[in-house]
Amino acid sequence: MKQVNVLETPILYASDVIYWLDGSSAQSASDMQRINSELVLQLDTRPTDLQLLHTRGKTVLWRRADGKIVAGNAEDADKQRSESDTFMISGIVSDLQRRYIPRRFSLEVGDSAGHQLELYPTPFGTRLGRGGALQGTLRLVDGITPVPWAMMTLIVDLTVGDDLIIHAQADEHGDFVIAMHRLPPLLESVEHYSATLSIRASIEATADEPVDPADLVSMRLGSIDVEDSFADAISLFVVPGSIGLIRSFERDHVVVQPS
């Protein structure tokens, strides 16, 4: 058997990892499912030597400057990574299949701590199950201007135990579908669950520029049963298995105004 004479060993160190999560799949990030779609990163802030490796639901980052070449075979001591400086990356992540809404993000990475970022299904990419769903469109008080990229929070009073919290996001047209996969069947003699809906949005957002959800602020919503009445959260009823349409009073959409 020929003996291989190793002249040198290149060693690369992962700087960090980003886990891409389906924000609609669970209430807590620790329980969310990784996204099984082909994601694309367009970075506008990054070190020039940054390298990326995309796999299912995660992106591994490393820098060429952190690597080294060891003469001969590398020993365990050679493989130990020295402390590295952190660095900033920012940009937009999007889904080639358009099943998830694109988002802007900004992260300080490089210390191998790992990061989790949520994306939310588009109306097209939302899967409807036995729990049912709510759908609608967000527009400003003029009734014409859509409210794109808004983050939505539905809180359902289950009457027993903790409230159910569901997050969703409107697309670039202000259209949304809130899937209620985790909504349990109604208790006997109960006709519906009581719920509240609130949103965070930006009146300066445009359809052609995704936003960072962290930059959105609370907005007021038009009541579904009282004319020209606005609140930080509107009350409604949800029924498991039904597809409900949310509209402000005498409108074909949900009216949004700044707080």
C-alpha positions in Angstrom: 0.0 0.0 0.0 1.3 3.4 -1.0 1.9 5.9 1.8 0.5 9.3 1.2 2.9 12.1 2.0 0.8 15.1 3.1 2.7 18.2 2.4 0.1 20.7 3.9 -3.4 20.8 5.3 -5.7 23.7 4.6 -8.0 24.5 7.6 -11.2 26.6 7.3 -13.3 27.7 10.2 -17.1 28.5 10.1 -17.6 32.0 11.3 -21.3 31.6 12.1 -24.6 30.1 10.9 -28.1 31.5 10.2 -31.1 29.3 10.6 -34.1 30.2 8.5 -37.3 29.4 10.2 -41.0 29.3 9.2 -42.4 31.9 11.6 -46.0 30.6 11.2 -45.1 27.0 12.2 -45.0 27.5 15.9 -45.4 30.1 18.7 -41.8 29.8 19.9 -38.7 30.0 17.7 -37.3 26.9 19.4 -40.2 24.9 18.0 -40.4 26.5 14.5 -39.6 24.4 11.4 -36.7 25.1 9.2 -37.6 26.4 5.7 -37.2 23.7 3.1 -37.0 26.1 0.1 -34.2 27.5 -2.0 -33.3 30.9 -0.5 -31.2 33.6 -2.1 -29.2 36.2 -0.1 -28.5 39.6 -1.7 -26.0 41.2 0.7 -25.2 44.9 0.6 -23.0 44.8 3.7 -20.4 42.1 4.0 -16.6 41.5 4.3 -15.0 41.0 0.9 -13.7 37.6 1.8 -17.0 36.2 3.1 -18.0 32.8 1.8 -21.5 31.3 2.0 -22.8 27.7 2.0 -26.6 27.2 1.8 -28.2 24.0 3.0 -31.7 23.1 4.1 -32.9 25.8 6.4 -29.5 27.3 7.1 -26.6 29.3 5.8 -23.1 28.8 7.0 -20.7 31.7 6.9 -16.9 31.7 6.9 -14.1 34.0 6.0 -11.0 33.2 4.0 -8.9 35.4 6.2 -9.7 33.1 9.2 -8.3 30.0 7.5 -4.8 28.8 7.6 -2.5 26.2 6.1 -0.6 23.8 8.3 2.6 22.0 7.1 2.0 18.3 6.9 -0.9 16.6 8.8 -2.9 18.9 11.0 -2.9 18.0 14.7 -5.8 18.6 17.1 -4.1 21.7 18.4 -3.8 23.1 14.8 -7.6 22.7 14.3 -8.4 24.9 17.3 -9.8 28.3 16.1 -8.4 31.5 17.6 -10.8 34.2 18.7 -12.2 36.1 15.7 -13.7 39.6 15.4 -17.4 39.9 14.7 -18.6 41.6 11.6 -21.9 43.0 10.1 -23.9 41.6 7.3 -27.1 43.0 5.9 -29.3 42.5 2.9 -32.4 40.8 1.7 -33.3 37.1 1.8 -35.9 35.8 -0.7 -37.4 32.5 -1.8 -37.1 31.6 -5.5 -40.4 29.7 -5.3 -42.2 32.7 -3.8 -43.6 30.6 -1.1 -42.1 32.9 1.6 -42.2 36.6 1.9 -38.8 38.3 1.3 -37.3 40.3 4.2 -34.5 42.6 4.9 -32.2 41.8 7.8 -29.1 43.1 9.6 -26.9 40.9 11.9 -23.7 41.0 13.8 -22.1 37.6 13.2 -18.7 36.0 13.4 -18.6 34.6 17.0 -20.2 31.2 16.1 -23.2 31.9 18.3 -25.7 31.1 15.6 -28.7 33.1 14.7 -32.4 32.4 13.9 -34.5 34.5 11.5 -38.1 34.0 10.7 -39.8 34.2 7.3 -43.5 34.0 6.7 -45.5 32.3 4.0 -47.0 34.3 1.1 -50.7 33.9 0.6 -49.7 31.6 -2.3 -47.4 29.6 -0.1 -49.8 29.3 2.9 -51.1 25.7 3.4 -54.6 25.5 4.8 -55.4 22.8 7.2 -58.3 21.6 9.4 -57.8 24.6 11.7 -59.0 27.0 9.0 -57.7 30.5 8.2 -58.4 34.2 8.1 -57.7 36.3 5.0 -58.0 39.9 3.8 -56.2 43.0 2.5 -54.7 45.9 4.4 -55.2 49.4 3.1 -54.8 53.0 4.4 -57.8 55.1 5.1 -58.0 56.3 1.5 -59.2 52.8 0.6 -56.7 52.6 -2.2 -53.1 52.5 -0.9 -52.0 49.0 0.2 -50.1 48.4 3.4 -47.3 46.0 2.3 -45.2 43.7 4.5 -47.2 44.3 7.7 -46.6 41.8 10.6 -49.9 40.5 12.0 -50.5 38.9 15.4 -53.7 36.9 16.1 -54.3 36.0 19.8 -57.0 33.4 20.3 -58.6 32.9 23.7 -58.9 29.1 24.0 -60.9 29.5 27.3 -58.7 26.7 28.8 -55.0 27.1 29.3 -52.8 29.7 27.6 -53.9 31.9 24.7 -52.9 30.7 21.2 -50.6 33.3 19.4 -50.3 33.1 15.6 -48.0 35.3 13.5 -48.4 36.0 9.8 -47.2 38.7 7.3 -48.9 40.6 4.5 -47.3 40.5 1.1 -46.3 43.4 -1.1 -49.9 44.1 -2.0 -51.1 44.1 1.6 -52.8 40.7 1.1 -52.6 38.2 3.9 -53.7 34.7 4.9 -53.4 33.7 8.6 -53.4 29.9 8.8 -54.7 28.5 12.1 -53.1 25.1 12.0 -52.7 24.9 15.8 -56.3 25.9 16.5 -57.9 23.0 18.5 -61.5 21.9 18.0 -64.2 23.7 19.9 -65.3 22.5 23.2 -68.8 21.1 23.5 -71.5 23.8 23.5 -69.0 26.5 22.4 -69.7 28.1 19.0 -66.5 30.0 18.4 -63.3 31.3 19.9 -62.8 35.0 20.7 -59.7 36.6 19.2 -57.9 39.8 18.7 -55.9 41.0 15.7 -53.1 43.6 15.8 -50.5 44.6 13.3 -47.1 46.4 13.0 -46.4 48.1 9.7 -44.8 51.2 8.1 -46.7 53.7 6.1 -43.5 54.5 4.2 -43.0 50.9 3.0 -43.2 50.3 -0.7 -44.1 47.1 -2.6 -40.7 46.9 -4.3 -38.5 47.1 -1.2 -38.9 44.4 1.5 -38.6 45.5 5.2 -36.9 44.3 8.3 -39.8 43.3 10.6 -37.9 44.8 13.5 -38.4 48.2 12.0 -42.2 48.0 11.9 -44.3 49.9 14.4 -47.8 49.4 15.9 -50.8 50.6 13.8 -54.5 51.0 14.5 -57.1 49.0 12.7 -60.7 49.8 11.6 -63.3 48.0 13.6 -65.3 45.2 11.8 -68.6 46.3 13.2 -68.4 50.0 14.1 -68.0 52.7 11.5 -64.9 55.0 11.7 -63.8 53.3 14.9 -60.1 52.4 15.3 -58.2 50.4 17.9 -54.8 49.0 18.5 -56.4 45.5 18.2 -59.7 44.5 16.7 -62.0 41.9 18.2 -63.3 39.0 16.1 -64.5 35.4 16.3 -62.8 32.4 14.8 -64.2 28.9 14.1 -61.9 25.9 13.5 -62.1 24.7 9.9 -63.6 27.9 8.5 -62.0 30.3 6.1 -63.0 33.8 7.4 -62.7 37.1 5.5 -61.7 40.1 7.7 -63.1 43.5 6.6 -63.5 46.8 8.4 -67.1 48.1 8.7 -68.6 48.6 5.2 -65.2 48.2 3.5 -63.8 45.4 1.3 -60.5 45.5 3.2 -59.0 46.2 6.6 -58.4 49.9 7.2 -55.1 50.9 8.7 -54.0 54.2 10.2 -50.9 55.2 12.2 -51.2 55.1 16.0 
